[in-house]
Amino acid sequence: MKPITMKIEDWKHISYSDAWSRQTEIFNSVIEARKEGKPYENRIIFCTHPHVYTIGKHGKQENMLICDDMLSRIGAEVFRIDRGGDITYHGPGQLVCYPILCLEDFNLGLKGYLHLLEEAVIRTCSHYGIQSGRVDGATGVWIDINTPRERKICAMGVRSSHFVTMHGLALNVNTDLKYFDYINPCGFTNKGVTSIEKETGVQVSMDEVRRILTDELLKLL
């Protein structure tokens, strides 16, 4: 069995367009290397973004609730991208994770991979005393499931081609949640959003959350 290599990267605070371009370049290079039988690295990439909304390939434009002038006033951009899922928000205080992995290396299918990402976030939330879980028919990680207060703490959307993944998850840590008021998050009109800070009442270290989430991902892979 060939050795599996894994590289952990932190791209710090980076524009969405730059991160998307870099992700795509690495994603394509892994696919090419596999086709040619050459070595490649699996990667788990972390970063934060300036204010931005992204709409997945099957997302609906009407879930963007404000006009271009308002977008400009709040300092946000919009990108329609090639992941699954609908519309979501990225911004300061939110930890974004982009695993670029060959699922065959870890004996994973796409459904199992999404379940693994959710489990890593559920375990990360538990470090802060937050009980979270899954909602039937919806990706991501949720709190107060099956109650009127059901709310999402982590959104997910991935792309997979030739068993290689890109895009990933966005965990609200110290996120300014008012930016979610301008969209129907993930296409939902009747569910809320939250963050680790809102649930615990304290601002937590982004570096600490990143370390915990990295450890939980590596345990599960």
FENGICOR-V645453 format. One record per backbone hydrogen bond with DSSP energy under -0.5 kcal/mol. NH is the residue of the N-H (numbers start at 1). CO is the residue of the C=O. If there is no record, write none. Layout:
NH;CO / NH;CO
//
This chain:
5;3 / 7;42 / 9;44 / 11;46 / 14;12 / 14;48 / 19;15 / 20;16 / 21;17 / 22;18 / 23;19 / 24;20 / 25;21 / 26;22 / 27;23 / 28;24 / 29;25 / 30;26 / 31;27 / 32;28 / 33;29 / 34;30 / 35;31 / 36;32 / 37;33 / 37;34 / 38;33 / 42;5 / 43;100 / 44;7 / 45;98 / 46;9 / 47;96 / 48;12 / 52;90 / 53;77 / 54;88 / 55;79 / 56;86 / 57;83 / 58;85 / 59;56 / 63;60 / 64;61 / 65;63 / 65;182 / 71;67 / 72;68 / 73;69 / 74;70 / 75;72 / 76;71 / 77;51 / 79;53 / 81;55 / 81;79 / 84;158 / 88;54 / 90;52 / 94;91 / 95;171 / 96;47 / 96;94 / 97;169 / 98;45 / 99;97 / 100;43 / 101;99 / 103;101 / 103;163 / 105;102 / 106;102 / 106;103 / 107;104 / 108;103 / 113;109 / 114;110 / 115;111 / 116;112 / 117;113 / 118;114 / 119;115 / 120;116 / 121;117 / 122;118 / 123;119 / 124;120 / 125;121 / 126;122 / 127;123 / 127;124 / 128;125 / 129;126 / 130;125 / 131;129 / 132;130 / 133;142 / 135;138 / 138;135 / 141;154 / 142;133 / 143;151 / 147;144 / 150;147 / 151;143 / 152;192 / 153;141 / 154;141 / 155;170 / 157;168 / 159;166 / 161;164 / 164;161 / 165;101 / 166;159 / 168;157 / 169;97 / 170;155 / 171;95 / 172;153 / 172;170 / 173;93 / 173;171 / 174;93 / 175;93 / 176;92 / 177;175 / 179;176 / 180;177 / 181;178 / 182;179 / 183;180 / 184;63 / 185;183 / 186;87 / 187;184 / 188;185 / 192;150 / 194;152 / 196;172 / 197;173 / 199;195 / 200;196 / 201;197 / 209;205 / 210;206 / 211;207 / 212;208 / 213;209 / 214;210 / 215;211 / 216;212 / 217;213 / 218;214 / 219;215 / 220;216 / 221;217
//
